[in-house]
Amino acid sequence: MTMSHRISAAGLALGLVAGLGAARADTIARYDCTIVGTMGLEPIGDRPGHMLVSFQYSCVGTDGLMKGAIYTANVASEWENQKGTYLYGAGIHRMTDGYAVAVLAEGTGSVVMKNGSPAISEATGKVVFKLASGNFAALAGRTANFSAKLVGPGHLIYELTD
């Protein structure tokens, strides 16, 4: 291998490592969640596949700053077949040494079909911490990215990252 090839290879490796490092977001929270009650699926009625979806969920923090926290939330979204836009969302993060209230700023969702049935539902977007106290005080006024993935009937993984 010539010197220029070694330099190119080293530069490529460094670029990949730097790129992966920059792409990695800091985890604020990772939650294991359960949908509480039944999910509301309401046809709006103006055209096929247009519906309002709403539900409540309750979670336990498994990683990040909010490990061990309890999170309860409500969301509502408008769907056109397999694509959704989140209209409303708010939740409260609770620990003995802190509280935080997060409100949806924006969000979209999609459903992946398998054999003609919904197999996976995913959502991404942003939340704003409207109130934060105790161990969560540094989050007050901050915006975070969220991702949510339905991993089984009534079971989702919800993550917040910087």
Secondary structure in CASP SS format (residue, H / E / C, confidence):
PFRMAT SS
TARGET T0000
AUTHOR 0000-0000-0000
METHOD secondary structure of the structure
MODEL  1
M C 1.00
T C 1.00
M H 1.00
S H 1.00
H H 1.00
R H 1.00
I H 1.00
S H 1.00
A H 1.00
A H 1.00
G H 1.00
L H 1.00
A H 1.00
L H 1.00
G H 1.00
L H 1.00
V H 1.00
A H 1.00
G H 1.00
L H 1.00
G H 1.00
A H 1.00
A H 1.00
R C 1.00
A C 1.00
D C 1.00
T E 1.00
I E 1.00
A E 1.00
R E 1.00
Y E 1.00
D E 1.00
C E 1.00
T E 1.00
I E 1.00
V E 1.00
G E 1.00
T E 1.00
M E 1.00
G E 1.00
L E 1.00
E E 1.00
P E 1.00
I C 1.00
G C 1.00
D C 1.00
R C 1.00
P C 1.00
G C 1.00
H E 1.00
M E 1.00
L E 1.00
V E 1.00
S E 1.00
F E 1.00
Q E 1.00
Y E 1.00
S E 1.00
C E 1.00
V E 1.00
G E 1.00
T E 1.00
D E 1.00
G E 1.00
L C 1.00
M C 1.00
K C 1.00
G C 1.00
A C 1.00
I E 1.00
Y E 1.00
T E 1.00
A E 1.00
N E 1.00
V E 1.00
A E 1.00
S E 1.00
E E 1.00
W E 1.00
E E 1.00
N C 1.00
Q C 1.00
K E 1.00
G E 1.00
T E 1.00
Y E 1.00
L E 1.00
Y E 1.00
G E 1.00
A E 1.00
G E 1.00
I E 1.00
H E 1.00
R E 1.00
M E 1.00
T C 1.00
D C 1.00
G E 1.00
Y E 1.00
A E 1.00
V E 1.00
A E 1.00
V E 1.00
L E 1.00
A E 1.00
E E 1.00
G E 1.00
T E 1.00
G E 1.00
S E 1.00
V E 1.00
V E 1.00
M E 1.00
K E 1.00
N C 1.00
G C 1.00
S E 1.00
P E 1.00
A E 1.00
I E 1.00
S E 1.00
E E 1.00
A E 1.00
T E 1.00
G E 1.00
K E 1.00
V E 1.00
V E 1.00
F E 1.00
K E 1.00
L E 1.00
A E 1.00
S E 1.00
G E 1.00
N C 1.00
F C 1.00
A H 1.00
A H 1.00
L H 1.00
A C 1.00
G C 1.00
R C 1.00
T E 1.00
A E 1.00
N E 1.00
F E 1.00
S E 1.00
A E 1.00
K E 1.00
L E 1.00
V E 1.00
G E 1.00
P C 1.00
G C 1.00
H E 1.00
L E 1.00
I E 1.00
Y E 1.00
E E 1.00
L E 1.00
T E 1.00
D C 1.00
END
